[in-house]
Amino acid sequence: MPVRVGFVGAGGIANAHMNALQVIEDVQITCVCDVNRERAESAAARFVAKAYTDYREMLESEKLDALYVCVPPYAHEEQELLAAQKGIHLFVEKPVALTLEKARQINKAIDESGIVAAVGYHWRYQSNTDRAREILAARQIGMVLGYWMGGFPGVYWWRRIERSGGQMVEQTTHIFDLARYLCGDIVEVYAAYANRDSNDIPDFNIYDVGTATVKFASGAVGSMSNTCLLGVPYTVGLHVVARDLVVEIHGDLKVIQPGYTQVFTGGVNAMHEENRAFIRAIKTGDRSGIRSTYKDAVKTLAVTLACNESATIGKPVAVSEC
């Protein structure tokens, strides 16, 4: 029997996951829900699936094995809770919520149901991330520098703090998560944000530059910086510093040591790999291939929300335990 999959959300990231699922055997996309009917019908038509505009109706009407929740941060309502109550496995796109209260509520429902739950932090699945982890495993990490320096997404909700959470929460979350995966948990942040040159953008109430000093449980320190001021992508990635070693991850991997530098390019399709791991866990019960569980993704959310709090109050903030 194929794994019957439904989607809540039919935008760009949802379609990327649909493309990945197409190349996995014994997977059938049976239904797609989106508040935009035309978008739901267009995505559903690719798979001879049924289109919905109400996820509650879809979950009540369809018999599903798995549900992909690919919606903007503010749109996480009861999709995950209803799926967990019905024993439907979950794949959730990041960030998993806009508040820790909501994320904890969902995590509790997932734990109680025993379903498989994965989150779309696909950087964890890159071949070069594996290689970086191996290199860093035996080293004492000193400093961690992260960047998301790029442009302004065109979707309307991204410019509103109450809808996206701001750039740290919505975009730079990937870099915080990669830092946690490679270097361990972050326990304290001290952030500063500003809106320097975006006052002419309608309904813009977030910030266009931000940086956070971070402290790791290991004792390592670092900073994470982002901006949406640039018309083109500049740099997105993570640099990890140890004695006589710099590991730079920007999709490709650069390893700098005294006397020589190595560059590793290419590798697996990380999005395909995260989808394969999720489907494999559903089919076999073996969850070891899932590199970002819902529970762990809540920890990354806690870090980025702590950055928002720190920038608001102007003081360091301890990261909440999850």
C-alpha positions in Angstrom: 0.0 0.0 0.0 1.3 3.5 -0.8 1.8 6.1 1.8 -1.2 8.4 1.4 0.0 12.0 1.8 -2.0 15.3 2.1 -0.7 18.8 2.0 -1.8 21.9 3.8 -0.3 24.8 1.8 0.4 24.7 -1.9 3.0 27.5 -2.3 6.6 27.2 -3.4 8.0 25.1 -0.5 5.0 22.8 -0.7 5.6 22.2 -4.4 9.3 21.5 -3.7 8.3 18.8 -1.3 5.8 17.4 -3.8 8.6 17.2 -6.4 10.7 15.3 -3.9 7.9 12.9 -3.1 7.4 12.2 -6.8 10.7 10.3 -7.0 10.0 8.1 -3.9 8.3 4.8 -4.5 5.0 3.9 -2.9 3.9 7.5 -2.1 0.6 8.9 -3.3 -0.4 12.6 -2.9 -4.1 12.3 -2.5 -5.2 15.8 -1.4 -4.0 19.4 -1.3 -5.4 22.3 0.8 -4.8 26.0 0.4 -6.8 29.1 1.2 -6.2 30.1 -2.4 -8.5 27.7 -4.3 -6.8 28.2 -7.7 -3.5 27.3 -6.1 -4.9 24.3 -4.4 -6.5 23.0 -7.6 -3.4 23.6 -9.6 -1.2 21.6 -7.2 -3.8 18.9 -6.9 -4.2 18.5 -10.6 -0.6 17.4 -10.9 -1.4 14.2 -8.9 -5.1 13.7 -9.7 -5.7 14.6 -6.1 -8.6 16.4 -4.5 -8.4 20.1 -3.7 -9.7 21.7 -0.6 -9.7 25.2 0.9 -10.5 24.1 4.5 -7.9 21.8 6.2 -10.5 20.7 8.8 -12.8 19.4 6.0 -9.9 17.7 4.3 -8.7 15.9 7.5 -12.3 14.8 8.2 -12.9 13.6 4.7 -9.6 11.9 3.7 -7.9 8.8 5.0 -4.2 9.9 5.3 -1.0 8.3 6.5 1.0 11.6 6.5 0.3 15.3 6.4 2.7 18.0 5.2 2.1 21.4 6.8 3.7 24.1 4.6 2.2 27.3 5.7 3.5 30.7 6.8 4.4 31.0 10.5 1.2 32.8 11.6 -1.0 30.2 9.8 -0.2 27.3 12.2 -3.6 26.8 13.8 -5.0 23.2 14.5 -3.5 21.4 11.5 -0.8 19.6 13.5 -3.1 19.0 16.5 -5.9 17.4 14.5 -3.4 15.3 12.5 -1.8 14.0 15.7 -5.2 13.2 17.2 -6.0 11.1 14.1 -2.6 9.3 14.2 -1.4 11.0 11.0 2.3 11.4 10.7 3.6 15.0 10.3 6.1 16.8 8.3 6.2 20.5 9.3 8.0 23.3 7.6 10.1 25.8 9.7 9.6 27.7 11.8 7.1 25.4 13.6 5.1 28.2 15.3 5.4 31.9 16.3 5.2 31.2 20.1 6.7 28.6 22.3 3.3 28.0 23.9 1.9 26.9 20.6 4.9 24.8 19.7 4.9 23.1 23.1 1.2 22.3 22.7 1.8 20.6 19.4 4.9 18.8 20.7 2.8 17.4 23.6 0.2 16.1 21.1 2.9 14.5 19.0 4.4 12.8 22.0 1.1 11.5 23.2 0.1 10.2 19.8 3.4 8.4 19.0 3.4 9.6 15.4 6.5 10.3 13.3 7.1 14.0 13.2 9.9 15.7 11.1 10.7 19.4 10.4 12.1 20.9 7.2 15.6 21.9 8.3 17.1 20.5 5.2 20.6 21.9 5.8 21.1 19.0 8.2 20.8 16.5 5.4 23.5 18.0 3.1 26.5 15.8 2.3 28.8 18.6 3.3 27.1 19.0 6.6 27.9 15.4 7.3 31.5 16.1 6.4 31.7 19.2 8.6 30.3 17.3 11.5 32.9 14.6 11.2 35.7 17.2 11.0 34.4 19.1 14.1 33.5 16.1 16.2 37.0 15.8 17.8 37.7 19.6 18.0 37.0 22.1 20.7 35.0 24.8 19.0 35.9 28.4 19.8 33.7 30.6 17.7 30.6 30.3 15.5 29.7 33.0 12.9 26.4 32.8 11.0 25.0 34.9 8.1 21.7 35.4 6.2 22.5 38.4 4.1 20.1 38.8 1.2 17.0 40.4 -0.2 13.4 41.1 0.7 10.9 38.3 0.1 7.9 39.5 -1.9 5.2 37.7 0.1 3.1 40.2 2.0 3.1 38.4 5.4 6.9 38.4 5.6 7.1 42.1 6.4 4.8 41.9 9.4 6.3 40.8 12.8 3.0 39.3 13.9 2.9 37.1 10.8 6.5 36.1 10.1 8.2 36.7 13.4 10.9 38.7 11.5 14.0 37.6 9.7 15.7 35.8 12.6 12.6 33.6 13.2 11.6 33.0 9.5 14.9 32.9 7.6 18.0 32.9 9.8 16.4 30.0 11.7 18.1 27.7 9.2 21.5 29.0 10.3 20.7 28.9 14.0 19.5 25.3 13.5 22.7 24.3 11.6 24.8 25.9 14.4 22.9 23.8 17.0 23.3 20.7 14.9 27.1 21.1 14.5 28.1 22.9 17.7 25.5 22.1 20.4 22.7 24.0 22.1 22.6 27.8 22.5 21.9 28.9 26.0 22.0 32.8 25.8 21.6 35.5 23.2 22.0 39.3 23.2 20.5 40.8 20.0 20.1 44.2 18.4 17.9 45.0 15.5 17.2 48.2 13.4 15.2 49.4 10.5 17.7 51.4 8.5 16.3 51.9 5.0 13.0 50.1 4.6 10.5 52.8 5.8 9.2 53.2 2.2 8.0 49.6 2.1 4.2 49.4 2.8 3.1 47.7 6.0 6.7 47.0 7.0 7.0 46.7 10.8 10.0 44.3 11.2 13.6 45.3 10.8 16.1 45.2 7.9 19.3 44.5 9.9 20.0 42.4 13.0 22.7 40.7 14.8 22.9 38.5 17.9 25.8 37.5 20.1 25.3 33.9 21.2 26.7 31.6 23.9 26.7 27.8 23.5 26.4 25.3 26.3 29.9 24.1 25.5 31.3 27.6 26.2 31.8 28.6 22.6 30.6 32.0 21.6 29.6 33.5 18.3 27.3 35.9 16.4 24.4 35.5 13.9 23.7 38.4 11.6 21.1 39.0 8.9 19.7 41.7 6.6 17.1 42.0 3.9 18.5 45.2 2.4 20.3 43.6 -0.6 18.8 43.3 -4.0 20.7 40.0 -4.6 21.8 37.3 -2.3 25.2 38.0 -0.7 26.0 35.3 1.7 24.1 32.7 3.6 26.0 30.2 5.7 27.9 29.3 8.8 31.6 29.6 9.8 33.0 27.5 12.6 36.4 28.3 14.1 38.6 26.0 16.2 42.4 26.0 16.7 44.1 26.2 13.3 40.8 25.4 11.6 38.0 27.2 9.9 35.0 25.3 8.5 32.8 27.3 6.2 29.4 26.0 5.0 27.6 27.7 2.2 26.1 24.7 0.6 29.6 23.9 -0.5 32.1 23.3 2.2 35.5 25.0 2.7 38.0 23.6 5.2 40.9 26.0 5.9 43.9 24.8 7.9 47.6 25.9 8.0 49.2 25.3 4.7 46.2 24.2 2.7 42.5 24.7 1.9 40.0 22.0 0.8 36.8 22.8 -1.0 34.0 20.2 -1.3 31.2 20.8 -3.7 28.1 19.0 -4.8 26.5 16.2 -2.8 23.0 14.8 -2.3 19.8 16.8 -2.8 19.1 17.7 0.8 15.4 18.2 0.4 15.0 14.8 -1.3 17.0 13.2 1.5 14.8 14.7 4.3 11.7 13.5 2.5 13.1 10.0 2.0 14.0 9.9 5.7 10.4 10.8 6.7 8.8 8.3 4.4 11.2 5.6 5.4 10.4 6.2 9.1 6.7 5.8 8.4 7.2 2.6 6.4 9.7 0.9 8.7 9.2 2.5 12.1 12.9 3.3 12.1 13.2 7.1 13.0 17.0 7.2 13.2 17.2 8.9 9.7 15.2 11.9 10.8 17.7 14.6 11.7 15.2 17.3 12.8 12.4 16.0 15.0 9.6 18.4 16.0 10.9 18.4 19.6 14.4 19.5 18.5 12.9 22.1 16.1 11.2 23.7 19.1 14.6 24.3 20.6 15.7 26.3 17.5 12.5 28.3 17.7 13.2 29.1 21.3 16.6 30.5 20.3 15.2 32.8 17.6 12.3 34.0 19.8 14.9 34.8 22.6 16.7 37.0 20.0 13.5 38.9 19.4 12.9 39.3 23.1 16.5 40.5 23.7 16.3 43.1 20.8 13.1 44.4 22.4 14.3 44.8 26.0 18.0 45.6 25.1 19.4 42.9 27.5 20.8 39.3 27.2 18.1 36.6 27.4 18.5 33.1 28.5 17.1 30.6 26.0 14.0 28.9 27.4 14.1 25.2 28.0 11.8 23.1 25.8 
